[in-house]
Amino acid sequence: MEGGVIEADVSAFRECLSLSWKNPYVLRLAFSAGIGGLLFGYDTGVISGALLYIRDDFKAVDTQTWLQEAIVSMALAGAIIGAAVGGWINDRFGRKKAILIADSLFFIGSAVMAAATNPSILIVGRVFVGLGVGMASMASPLYISEASPTRVRGALVSLNGFLITGGQFLSYLINLAFTNAPGTWRWMLGVATVPALLQIVLMSMLPESPRWLFRKGREDEGKAILRKIYPPQEVESEINTLKESVELEIKEAEASDKVSIVKMLKTKTVRRGLYAGMGLQIFQQFVGINTVMYYSPTIVQLAGFASNRTALLLSLVTAGLNAFGSILSIYFIDKTGRKKLLLFSLFGVVVSVVVLTVVFHQSTTHSPMVSTIETSHFNNTCPDYSTAVNPGGWDCMKCLKASPECGFCASGTNKLLPGACLISNDTTKDQCQKEQRLWYTRGCPSKFGWLAIIGLALYIIFFSPGMGTVPWVVNSEIYPLRYRGICGGMASTSNWVSNLIVAQSFLSLTQAIGTSWTFMIFIFITVAAIIFVIIFVPETKGLPMEEVEKMLERRSLNFKFWKTSSDSGEVQTQKTQSI
């Protein structure tokens, strides 16, 4: 494609690494803003482990699934509001101030959660944290994108994605570190105040986004920053290009009414950008990633691993793979392109979710039987089992599904042999464990448990490099400058709304239709996502931001996704089809 397109390849990754000695200022900008991603990731990961211990302290949370979902999802409700108002704040006050406001909200929320004396106060803290995370989720990648050289923009925005997954990995390390400390979950949630304070300090010493400064008429400040970002031979060209783009935006703004949703949707480039940007954010959540991240310890327990500590340790492996996948994204996103990386990621997700579906089906249909003799060994028989018409047909899964008040004590010789169906309380749990037996309340003993861990690992390995980071990169570069904050806010809001729906429904779905059928739903959604990417998502690899708008203007359906924009530039003039 014409217009000064820079073809990004593997040299872009090497150039990104070379910034550490050639121009550390750019990395400083990207890392400081990327701490917002770290906060995002930490909150995502920490609640999954903290929830195991919150259930122990607040019995109402342990027995009521909706309360567990509320503790997780109220942060998402706050994030929806934070992302929605974040677009306006970004455009009105700047990217830097939006990040600082987000940090302040996150700090307040973390402190409230750490001091919570009941589930209600805990939920209030989760809302504050959500407001901060929602605002930072769009402000951080937007700041990085607008303060990065074009050639390494994708890699540096992917750094934000790496810090998200790094935050998740850090949260599991923190969870493991405090498993034996007094006030376990309070430490897990309270530690988040540290990175929030760190970002406040770092961002206070950094400038505003140069693109935003140009948009507000503060050109001298913007030029000074661009001279620090770009090599001397490229500075003047970049300044002129940005100045022309902003002047055009201002003329359009003066000649038209105020920005409105209706006007935006009538603008072809904005509409097509929103199709791609919002669609990617929605599918990112509906293919099931945050069921894995929010509930991975619970999923591990559903797969047959009873211990909280074991569940956290195995979840740490998936979090580590998630961080590793983000590093792969930094390498490949400017080499292979956004679209091919997305499709590779989604095809891998389909395979891994099929594995999880099969494993959980086998685990559910082959759980250990309940033995009358084993049950009578204890004095705390589950009431539902005592009154059952056909107790001889009960297995572990039927025992756990009968009532939240029931638990399964595995056989002492072999956990796959028949065990006992008992009342679920601390006394019974202690009696069971004193006899060197395993106590189950979430899942049942299974010989297929390790296959579930492999399925989760495969899911993360495939998801993280593509669907984990590319949607944020695309949304940071696909919208015209004038609409970038508002459109970014809309896309982030759609992400958090989708996140809320998935997080609020996952445990209820597993209870209503079973874990295997729940994962089967994700298979069909992922197939739909593959079709969506092929049709609606353009390739923005190597395009300067000013060229993205031109590309969307003449956008055509190109099913040959393996070809780059430059390969198909001639074809695009032959047949244009509005989407």
C-alpha positions in Angstrom: 0.0 0.0 0.0 1.3 3.4 -1.0 1.7 6.4 1.3 5.0 5.8 3.1 4.1 2.4 4.6 6.9 0.9 6.6 7.1 -2.9 6.3 7.7 -4.2 9.8 9.5 -7.5 10.1 11.7 -9.3 12.6 14.1 -6.4 12.5 11.4 -4.3 14.2 11.7 -6.6 17.2 15.5 -6.3 17.2 15.1 -2.5 16.9 12.8 -2.6 19.9 15.4 -4.3 22.0 18.1 -1.9 20.8 16.1 1.0 22.3 17.5 0.0 25.7 20.8 1.6 24.7 19.9 3.7 21.6 16.9 5.5 23.1 16.0 4.4 26.6 13.6 7.3 26.9 11.1 5.5 24.6 11.3 2.4 26.8 10.8 4.5 29.9 7.6 6.0 28.5 6.3 2.6 27.5 7.2 0.8 30.7 5.9 3.6 33.0 2.5 3.6 31.2 2.5 -0.2 31.0 2.3 -0.5 34.7 -1.4 0.2 34.2 -1.4 -3.2 32.4 0.4 -4.7 35.4 -2.4 -3.5 37.7 -5.0 -4.9 35.3 -3.3 -8.3 35.3 -2.6 -8.4 39.0 -6.3 -7.7 39.8 -7.4 -10.4 37.3 -5.1 -13.0 38.8 -5.1 -12.2 42.5 -8.8 -12.6 43.0 -8.8 -16.2 41.8 -6.4 -17.2 44.6 -7.8 -14.8 47.2 -11.3 -16.2 46.7 -10.2 -19.6 48.0 -9.4 -18.0 51.3 -12.2 -15.5 51.4 -14.5 -18.5 51.2 -12.8 -19.9 54.4 -13.2 -16.6 56.3 -16.7 -15.7 55.1 -18.9 -18.8 55.2 -21.7 -17.0 53.3 -19.3 -16.7 50.3 -18.4 -20.4 50.5 -22.0 -21.6 50.4 -23.4 -19.1 47.9 -22.1 -19.2 44.3 -23.7 -15.9 43.4 -21.7 -14.1 46.1 -18.4 -15.6 44.8 -19.4 -14.3 41.3 -20.3 -10.9 42.7 -16.9 -10.5 44.4 -15.3 -11.2 41.0 -17.7 -9.4 38.8 -18.3 -6.2 40.7 -14.8 -5.1 39.8 -15.8 -5.7 36.2 -18.9 -3.6 36.7 -16.7 -0.8 37.9 -14.4 -1.4 35.0 -17.3 -0.8 32.6 -17.9 2.6 34.1 -14.2 3.4 34.2 -13.7 2.5 30.5 -16.9 4.4 29.5 -15.9 7.7 31.2 -12.2 7.0 30.4 -12.6 7.8 26.8 -14.0 11.3 27.6 -11.3 11.9 30.3 -8.6 10.8 27.8 -9.7 13.3 25.2 -10.6 16.1 27.6 -7.7 16.0 30.1 -5.1 13.9 28.4 -3.7 10.3 28.5 -1.3 11.1 31.4 -4.0 12.5 33.7 -6.3 9.6 32.9 -3.6 7.1 34.0 -3.0 9.0 37.2 -6.7 9.1 38.1 -6.9 5.4 37.4 -3.9 4.7 39.8 -5.6 6.7 42.5 -8.8 4.8 42.2 -6.9 1.5 42.2 -5.0 2.5 45.3 -8.2 3.4 47.2 -9.9 0.1 46.2 -7.0 -2.1 47.2 -6.8 -0.5 50.6 -10.5 -0.9 51.2 -10.4 -4.6 50.2 -7.5 -5.3 52.5 -9.4 -3.8 55.5 -12.8 -5.3 54.6 -14.7 -6.8 57.6 -17.5 -8.4 55.6 -18.3 -9.3 52.0 -20.2 -6.0 51.4 -17.1 -3.8 52.1 -15.0 -6.2 50.0 -17.4 -5.7 47.1 -17.2 -1.8 47.5 -13.4 -2.1 47.3 -13.7 -4.2 44.2 -15.8 -1.5 42.5 -13.1 1.1 43.1 -10.4 -1.2 41.8 -12.6 -1.9 38.7 -13.0 1.8 38.0 -9.2 2.2 38.0 -8.6 -0.9 35.9 -11.2 0.0 33.4 -9.8 3.5 32.9 -6.2 2.2 32.7 -7.1 -0.6 30.3 -7.5 2.0 27.5 -5.4 4.9 28.6 -2.1 2.9 29.0 -2.0 1.3 25.5 -3.2 4.5 24.0 -0.4 6.5 25.6 2.2 3.9 24.5 0.8 3.9 21.0 1.0 7.6 20.6 4.4 7.9 22.2 6.1 5.2 20.1 8.0 5.2 16.8 5.8 3.7 14.1 8.2 0.8 13.3 8.1 -0.6 16.9 4.7 0.6 17.9 3.2 -2.9 17.8 6.0 -4.4 19.9 5.8 -1.6 22.5 2.0 -1.8 22.8 2.5 -5.5 23.2 4.7 -4.6 26.2 1.5 -3.5 27.9 0.1 -6.9 27.1 3.2 -8.6 28.6 2.8 -6.5 31.8 -0.8 -7.6 32.0 0.3 -11.3 31.9 3.3 -10.4 34.1 0.8 -8.9 36.7 -1.2 -12.2 36.6 2.0 -14.2 37.2 3.1 -11.9 40.0 -0.4 -12.2 41.6 0.0 -16.0 41.8 3.5 -15.7 43.3 2.0 -13.3 45.9 -0.9 -15.7 46.5 1.6 -18.6 47.2 3.8 -16.4 49.3 1.0 -15.5 51.7 -0.8 -18.9 51.9 0.4 -19.5 55.4 0.4 -15.8 56.6 -2.2 -14.5 59.0 -4.9 -12.6 57.1 -3.9 -14.4 53.9 -6.3 -12.8 51.4 -5.9 -9.3 52.9 -2.2 -9.4 52.0 -2.9 -10.7 48.6 -5.3 -7.8 47.8 -3.4 -5.1 49.7 -0.1 -5.6 48.0 -1.6 -4.0 44.9 -1.2 -0.6 46.4 2.5 -0.8 45.7 2.5 -0.8 41.9 -0.3 1.9 41.9 2.0 4.2 43.9 5.0 3.4 41.7 3.1 4.4 38.6 1.9 7.6 40.1 5.5 8.6 40.8 6.8 7.5 37.4 4.0 9.1 35.3 4.2 12.4 37.3 7.7 12.8 35.8 6.7 12.1 32.2 5.1 14.3 29.5 1.7 14.1 27.9 1.2 12.2 24.6 2.6 14.3 21.7 -0.4 13.6 19.5 -2.8 14.9 22.2 -0.6 18.0 22.7 -0.8 18.7 18.9 -4.5 18.3 19.0 -4.8 20.8 21.9 -2.6 23.4 20.1 0.5 22.8 22.3 2.8 22.1 19.3 6.1 23.2 20.9 5.6 20.7 23.8 4.7 18.0 21.3 7.7 18.7 19.0 10.1 18.6 22.0 8.8 15.1 22.9 8.9 13.9 19.3 12.6 14.9 19.1 13.3 12.6 22.0 11.3 9.8 20.5 12.5 9.7 16.9 16.0 9.7 15.4 17.1 13.1 14.1 16.7 12.1 10.4 13.0 11.2 11.0 11.9 13.9 13.3 10.9 16.6 10.8 9.0 14.2 8.6 7.1 12.9 11.6 6.3 16.4 12.9 5.0 17.5 9.5 2.9 14.4 9.0 1.4 14.7 12.5 0.8 18.4 12.1 -1.0 17.9 8.8 -3.1 15.1 10.3 -4.1 17.2 13.3 -4.9 20.3 11.2 -7.2 18.2 9.0 -8.9 16.9 12.1 -9.4 20.4 13.5 -10.8 21.7 10.2 -13.3 18.8 10.1 -14.2 19.4 13.7 -14.9 23.1 13.1 -16.9 22.4 10.0 -19.1 19.9 11.7 -21.2 19.5 14.8 -20.0 18.0 18.1 -19.0 14.4 18.1 -22.0 12.1 18.6 -22.5 8.4 18.3 -24.8 8.8 15.3 -22.2 11.0 13.5 -19.4 8.5 14.3 -21.4 5.6 13.0 -22.1 7.5 9.8 -18.4 8.0 9.2 -17.2 5.1 7.2 -13.7 4.9 8.6 -14.9 5.1 12.2 -17.7 2.6 11.7 -15.3 0.0 10.1 -12.8 0.6 12.9 -15.4 0.0 15.5 -16.6 -3.2 13.9 -13.0 -4.6 14.1 -12.0 -3.0 17.4 -15.2 -3.7 19.4 -15.6 -7.1 17.9 -12.1 -8.2 18.8 -12.6 -7.0 22.4 -15.9 -8.9 22.7 -14.6 -12.1 21.3 -11.4 -11.8 23.5 -13.7 -12.4 26.5 -16.3 -14.8 25.0 -13.7 -17.3 24.0 -13.3 -17.8 27.7 -9.9 -16.4 28.8 -11.1 -14.9 32.0 -12.9 -18.1 33.1 -9.3 -19.5 33.0 -7.7 -16.5 34.8 -10.4 -15.6 37.3 -11.3 -19.2 38.2 -8.2 -21.2 37.3 -7.7 -22.5 40.8 -11.3 -23.5 40.9 -11.0 -25.2 37.5 -8.0 -27.1 38.8 -10.1 -28.2 41.8 -12.9 -29.2 39.4 -10.3 -31.3 37.7 -9.7 -33.3 40.9 -7.0 -31.5 42.8 -8.4 -30.8 46.3 -5.7 -28.7 48.0 -5.9 -24.9 47.8 -2.1 -24.7 47.7 -1.9 -27.3 44.9 -4.5 -25.5 42.9 -2.6 -22.2 43.3 0.7 -23.8 42.4 -0.7 -25.4 39.2 -2.4 -22.1 38.3 1.0 -20.4 38.6 2.1 -22.6 35.7 -0.7 -21.3 33.5 0.1 -17.7 34.5 3.7 -18.2 33.7 2.8 -19.6 30.2 0.6 -16.5 29.8 3.5 -14.2 30.4 5.7 -16.3 28.0 3.0 -16.0 25.3 3.1 -12.2 25.6 6.8 -12.2 25.0 6.2 -14.2 21.8 3.6 -11.6 20.8 6.2 -8.8 21.1 8.4 -10.8 18.7 5.8 -11.9 16.2 3.3 -9.0 16.0 5.4 -6.8 13.8 6.8 -9.8 12.0 3.8 -11.8 11.0 1.1 -9.1 11.3 -1.9 -8.7 13.5 -4.4 -10.8 11.5 -2.4 -14.0 11.0 -1.4 -14.0 14.6 -5.1 -13.7 15.6 -6.1 -16.6 13.4 -3.2 -18.9 14.6 -4.2 -18.1 18.1 -7.9 -18.8 17.6 -7.3 -22.1 15.8 -5.1 -23.2 18.8 -7.8 -22.2 21.2 -10.3 -24.4 19.5 -8.0 -27.4 19.8 -7.3 -26.7 23.5 -11.0 -26.2 24.4 -11.9 -29.4 22.7 -9.3 -31.1 25.0 -10.9 -29.5 28.1 -14.4 -30.4 27.0 -13.4 -34.1 26.6 -11.4 -34.2 29.8 -14.2 -32.7 32.0 -16.8 -35.0 30.4 -14.7 -38.0 31.3 -14.0 -36.7 34.8 -17.7 -36.1 35.4 -18.9 -39.4 34.1 -16.2 -41.5 35.8 -16.1 -40.0 39.3 -15.6 -42.4 42.3 -18.7 -44.0 43.8 -20.1 -43.2 47.3 -19.7 -46.1 49.7 -22.3 -46.7 52.4 -19.6 -48.3 54.6 -17.1 -45.4 54.1 -19.8 -42.9 54.8 -21.0 -44.6 58.0 -17.4 -44.5 59.2 -18.0 -40.8 59.9 -20.9 -39.3 62.0 -21.6 -36.5 59.6 -23.4 -38.0 56.7 -24.8 -35.6 54.1 -28.6 -35.3 54.7 -29.4 -35.6 51.0 -27.6 -38.9 50.8 -29.3 -40.2 53.9 -32.7 -39.5 52.5 -31.9 -40.6 48.9 -34.2 -43.2 47.3 -31.3 -45.0 45.6 -28.0 -44.1 47.5 -26.3 -47.1 45.9 -26.2 -45.2 42.6 -24.5 -42.1 44.0 -21.1 -41.1 42.9 -18.9 -38.2 44.0 -20.3 -35.8 41.4 -23.9 -36.5 42.5 -22.9 -36.0 46.1 -21.4 -32.5 45.4 -24.3 -31.5 43.1 -26.9 -32.6 45.7 -26.3 -29.6 47.9 -23.6 -27.0 48.7 -23.7 -28.5 52.2 -22.2 -31.8 50.9 -18.6 -32.8 50.4 -16.7 -35.9 49.4 -14.0 -37.6 51.5 -11.9 -39.8 49.2 -10.8 -43.3 50.1 -7.6 -43.4 52.2 -5.9 -46.1 50.1 -6.7 -44.9 46.6 -8.6 -41.7 45.9 -10.4 -43.3 42.9 -12.0 -46.0 45.1 -15.4 -45.4 46.7 -15.4 -42.7 49.4 -17.8 -40.9 51.8 -20.5 -38.3 51.2 -20.5 -36.0 54.2 -21.7 -32.7 55.5 -19.4 -29.9 54.3 -18.0 -28.1 57.3 -14.6 -27.5 59.0 -15.1 -30.3 61.5 -15.8 -32.9 58.8 -13.0 -31.6 56.7 -10.5 -32.0 59.7 -11.8 -35.5 60.4 -11.3 -36.5 56.8 -7.8 -35.0 56.5 -6.6 -36.5 59.8 -7.0 -39.9 58.2 -4.7 -38.8 55.4 -7.7 -38.6 53.0 -8.4 -35.9 50.5 -11.4 -33.6 51.0 -13.4 -32.4 47.9 -16.1 -29.8 47.6 -15.5 -28.3 44.1 -14.5 -31.3 41.9 -14.0 -35.1 42.3 -10.9 -37.3 42.2 -10.0 -38.2 38.6 -7.3 -39.9 36.7 -7.9 -37.4 33.9 -6.9 -34.4 36.1 -3.5 -33.9 34.6 -5.0 -33.8 31.1 -7.1 -30.8 32.3 -3.9 -29.0 33.3 -2.4 -29.8 29.9 -5.6 -28.4 28.2 -5.4 -25.2 30.3 -1.7 -24.8 29.4 -2.4 -25.3 25.7 -5.2 -22.8 25.9 -2.9 -20.1 27.4 0.0 -20.9 25.0 -2.3 -20.3 22.0 -4.4 -17.5 23.4 -1.8 -15.2 24.9 0.4 -14.3 21.8 -2.7 -13.5 19.6 -6.0 -12.9 21.2 -4.4 -11.9 24.4 -2.6 -8.8 23.1 -3.6 -8.1 19.5 -7.0 -6.7 20.3 -5.4 -4.0 22.4 -2.8 -3.2 19.7 -5.5 -2.9 17.0 -7.6 -0.7 19.1 -4.7 1.6 19.9 -4.0 2.3 16.2 -7.2 1.8 14.1 -9.3 4.9 14.9 -8.9 8.5 13.5 -7.2 10.8 15.9 -10.3 12.9 16.6 -12.3 9.9 17.7 -9.5 7.8 19.2 -10.3 8.5 22.8 -14.1 8.0 22.4 -13.8 4.9 20.2 -11.1 3.4 22.5 -13.5 4.0 25.4 -16.3 2.3 23.6 -14.1 -0.7 22.7 -12.8 -1.0 26.3 -16.4 -0.8 27.6 -17.4 -3.6 25.3 -14.5 -5.7 26.6 -15.5 -5.1 30.2 -19.2 -5.8 29.6 -18.3 -9.0 27.9 -15.9 -9.8 30.7 -18.7 -9.2 33.3 -21.1 -11.5 31.4 -18.6 -14.3 31.2 -17.3 -14.0 34.8 -20.8 -13.7 36.3 -22.2 -16.7 34.4 -19.3 -19.2 34.4 -19.7 -20.9 37.8 -23.5 -20.8 37.4 -23.2 -22.5 34.0 -20.9 -25.2 35.3 -23.4 -25.9 38.0 -26.4 -25.8 35.7 -25.1 -27.7 32.6 -21.7 -29.0 33.8 -18.1 -28.0 33.1 -17.8 -29.9 29.9 -20.9 -28.4 28.3 -19.7 -25.0 29.4 -16.4 -25.4 27.6 -18.3 -26.7 24.5 -20.1 -23.4 24.3 -16.6 -21.7 24.1 -15.8 -24.0 21.1 -18.7 -22.6 19.0 -17.9 -19.0 20.0 -14.2 -19.4 19.0 -15.2 -20.7 15.6 -17.5 -17.6 15.2 -14.5 -15.5 16.2 -12.3 -17.0 13.4 -15.0 -16.1 10.8 -15.2 -12.6 12.2 -11.5 -12.0 12.1 -11.3 -13.2 8.5 -14.1 -10.9 7.4 -13.9 -7.7 9.5 -10.4 -7.2 10.8 -7.9 -5.4 8.5 -4.1 -5.8 8.7 -2.5 -2.7 10.3 1.0 -4.1 10.4 3.6 -1.4 9.6 1.1 1.3 8.8 1.7 4.8 10.2 -1.4 5.9 12.1 -2.2 8.5 9.5 -2.3 5.7 6.8 -4.7 3.5 8.8 -7.6 5.9 8.1 -6.9 5.8 4.4 -6.7 2.0 4.5 -10.1 1.8 6.2 -11.6 4.3 3.7 -10.9 2.0 0.8 -11.2 -1.2 2.8 -12.3 -4.3 0.8 -13.1 -7.8 1.9 -9.8 -9.7 1.4 -10.1 -13.4 2.4 -6.4 -14.0 1.5 -5.4 -13.0 5.0 -1.9 -14.5 4.5 -1.1 -11.6 2.2 0.1 -8.2 3.6 -1.5 -4.9 2.8 1.2 -4.1 0.3 0.7 -7.5 -1.5 -3.0 -6.8 -2.0 -2.8 -3.0 -2.6 -3.5 -3.4 -6.3 -6.5 -5.7 -5.7 -8.1 -3.2 -3.3 -8.9 -0.7 -6.1 -10.8 -3.3 -8.1 -13.6 -4.2 -5.8 -14.8 -2.3 -2.8 -17.5 -3.5 -0.6 -19.0 -1.6 2.3 -19.2 -3.5 5.6 
